[in-house]
Amino acid sequence: MGKQRVSIMLDGSIIAFFKAKAGERGYQTLINQALHQAMTGEQIESTLRRVIREELHTA
């Protein structure tokens, strides 16, 4: 399914967080990814474990 334009009110701190984290990718892309992870049930714990494994593998 393609992307659809929406208008949504978010806290300023949420926007600031995603803008700071996004870099060149764009904060809306990161928000979309976070929402997709919530929708598909990817828990923070599993994401954290994956990131730690990736970081340990590259170290």
N, CA, C and O of each residue as an XYZ file, in Angstrom:
236
protein
N       0.843     -1.174      0.000
C       0.000      0.000      0.000
C       0.891      1.240      0.000
O       1.885      1.299      0.723
N       0.535      2.205     -0.795
C       1.316      3.427     -0.889
C       1.101      4.346      0.292
O       0.269      4.091      1.162
N       1.858      5.401      0.303
C       1.744      6.367      1.401
C       0.591      7.317      1.129
O       0.237      7.590     -0.018
N       0.020      7.809      2.208
C      -1.119      8.712      2.150
C      -0.820      9.933      3.007
O      -0.342      9.808      4.135
N      -1.102     11.098      2.473
C      -0.866     12.335      3.223
C      -1.937     12.487      4.299
O      -3.130     12.334      4.036
N      -1.483     12.796      5.524
C      -2.399     13.024      6.644
C      -1.945     14.258      7.414
O      -0.806     14.707      7.287
N      -2.844     14.785      8.197
C      -2.516     15.883      9.097
C      -2.721     15.365     10.512
O      -3.790     14.849     10.838
N      -1.700     15.499     11.354
C      -1.765     14.959     12.711
C      -1.090     15.940     13.667
O      -0.073     16.547     13.332
N      -1.654     16.083     14.835
C      -1.075     16.948     15.859
C      -0.214     16.086     16.779
O      -0.701     15.120     17.366
N       1.063     16.438     16.903
C       1.998     15.727     17.772
C       2.643     16.717     18.728
O       2.752     17.905     18.426
N       3.064     16.224     19.874
C       3.781     17.067     20.826
C       5.071     17.579     20.196
O       5.714     16.882     19.411
N       5.433     18.794     20.550
C       6.666     19.378     20.042
C       7.893     18.556     20.389
O       8.842     18.484     19.609
N       7.872     17.936     21.563
C       9.019     17.124     21.978
C       9.182     15.887     21.093
O      10.301     15.425     20.871
N       8.076     15.354     20.592
C       8.147     14.198     19.687
C       8.782     14.612     18.369
O       9.667     13.928     17.856
N       8.329     15.732     17.824
C       8.892     16.227     16.565
C      10.376     16.531     16.736
O      11.183     16.162     15.884
N      10.742     17.197     17.825
C      12.148     17.534     18.076
C      13.000     16.279     18.182
O      14.105     16.232     17.642
N      12.497     15.261     18.872
C      13.229     14.000     19.019
C      13.502     13.371     17.659
O      14.640     13.009     17.360
N      12.468     13.238     16.834
C      12.636     12.585     15.540
C      13.472     13.430     14.579
O      14.225     12.877     13.778
N      13.357     14.744     14.642
C      14.195     15.603     13.798
C      15.663     15.456     14.181
O      16.529     15.379     13.309
N      15.949     15.415     15.486
C      17.332     15.277     15.949
C      17.904     13.921     15.561
O      19.084     13.816     15.229
N      17.089     12.901     15.599
C      17.540     11.545     15.311
C      17.638     11.266     13.810
O      18.419     10.413     13.390
N      16.864     11.967     13.015
C      16.704     11.644     11.603
C      17.926     11.929     10.746
O      18.265     11.126      9.877
N      18.585     13.040     10.968
C      19.682     13.409     10.088
C      19.171     13.666      8.682
O      18.231     14.438      8.492
N      19.780     13.025      7.700
C      19.436     13.261      6.299
C      18.204     12.482      5.844
O      17.613     12.821      4.819
N      17.809     11.453      6.577
C      16.694     10.611      6.134
C      15.345     11.314      6.210
O      14.443     10.999      5.434
N      15.197     12.235      7.104
C      13.925     12.919      7.276
C      13.147     12.361      8.455
O      13.007     11.148      8.614
N      12.648     13.265      9.268
C      11.974     12.841     10.493
C      10.651     12.141     10.217
O      10.249     11.274     10.993
N       9.970     12.488      9.143
C       8.703     11.834      8.837
C       8.911     10.360      8.507
O       8.067      9.524      8.829
N      10.029     10.044      7.869
C      10.361      8.650      7.581
C      10.546      7.875      8.874
O      10.069      6.747      8.993
N      11.235      8.468      9.846
C      11.438      7.793     11.128
C      10.131      7.618     11.893
O       9.907      6.577     12.510
N       9.276      8.623     11.856
C       7.975      8.493     12.516
C       7.185      7.372     11.855
O       6.551      6.574     12.545
N       7.214      7.302     10.531
C       6.517      6.239      9.807
C       7.051      4.869     10.215
O       6.273      3.938     10.425
N       8.366      4.741     10.327
C       8.965      3.470     10.740
C       8.546      3.095     12.160
O       8.250      1.931     12.431
N       8.519      4.068     13.063
C       8.118      3.803     14.448
C       6.664      3.349     14.514
O       6.328      2.430     15.261
N       5.809      3.991     13.737
C       4.398      3.593     13.715
C       4.230      2.206     13.104
O       3.416      1.410     13.572
N       4.994      1.926     12.070
C       4.928      0.601     11.443
C       5.369     -0.481     12.419
O       4.751     -1.543     12.489
N       6.428     -0.219     13.169
C       6.898     -1.186     14.167
C       5.837     -1.416     15.232
O       5.634     -2.550     15.667
N       5.163     -0.361     15.653
C       4.092     -0.506     16.647
C       2.945     -1.327     16.072
O       2.349     -2.145     16.773
N       2.638     -1.110     14.808
C       1.544     -1.822     14.159
C       1.852     -3.304     13.993
O       0.968     -4.145     14.156
N       3.094     -3.625     13.672
C       3.462     -5.016     13.430
C       3.878     -5.734     14.700
O       4.204     -6.921     14.663
N       3.871     -5.035     15.814
C       4.137     -5.668     17.098
C       5.604     -5.799     17.450
O       5.948     -6.512     18.393
N       6.483     -5.123     16.709
C       7.899     -5.178     17.066
C       8.085     -4.406     18.363
O       7.901     -3.189     18.402
N       8.442     -5.100     19.396
C       8.572     -4.503     20.716
C       9.916     -3.790     20.858
O      10.878     -4.109     20.159
N       9.965     -2.834     21.760
C      11.195     -2.093     22.026
C      12.306     -3.050     22.439
O      13.461     -2.879     22.048
N      11.955     -4.048     23.225
C      12.964     -5.004     23.687
C      13.617     -5.735     22.522
O      14.839     -5.880     22.494
N      12.830     -6.194     21.572
C      13.410     -6.915     20.443
C      14.233     -5.986     19.565
O      15.257     -6.394     19.016
N      13.796     -4.749     19.430
C      14.562     -3.770     18.663
C      15.895     -3.498     19.347
O      16.935     -3.455     18.690
N      15.866     -3.316     20.655
C      17.087     -3.069     21.414
C      18.046     -4.245     21.293
O      19.247     -4.054     21.101
N      17.519     -5.455     21.405
C      18.369     -6.640     21.270
C      19.023     -6.699     19.889
O      20.206     -7.020     19.769
N      18.247     -6.387     18.850
C      18.776     -6.401     17.485
C      19.890     -5.368     17.328
O      20.933     -5.662     16.745
N      19.673     -4.169     17.843
C      20.676     -3.105     17.736
C      21.944     -3.486     18.489
O      23.049     -3.277     17.988
N      21.795     -4.041     19.680
C      22.966     -4.453     20.462
C      23.742     -5.532     19.721
O      24.970     -5.477     19.653
N      23.036     -6.516     19.164
C      23.723     -7.568     18.394
C      24.485     -6.977     17.217
O      25.631     -7.346     16.962
N      23.839     -6.051     16.495
C      24.497     -5.420     15.349
C      25.734     -4.644     15.787
O      26.775     -4.711     15.133
N      25.622     -3.913     16.885
C      26.755     -3.130     17.376
C      27.892     -4.033     17.843
O      29.059     -3.742     17.581
N      27.569     -5.116     18.527
C      28.604     -6.046     18.981
C      29.271     -6.737     17.799
O      30.469     -7.019     17.831
N      28.503     -7.004     16.776
C      29.049     -7.677     15.594
C      30.051     -6.783     14.858
O      31.054     -7.269     14.336
N      29.775     -5.475     14.819
C      30.663     -4.557     14.108
C      31.843     -4.103     14.957
O      32.792     -3.520     14.433
N      31.795     -4.363     16.265
C      32.871     -3.913     17.167
C      34.094     -4.800     17.075
O      35.085     -4.560     17.765
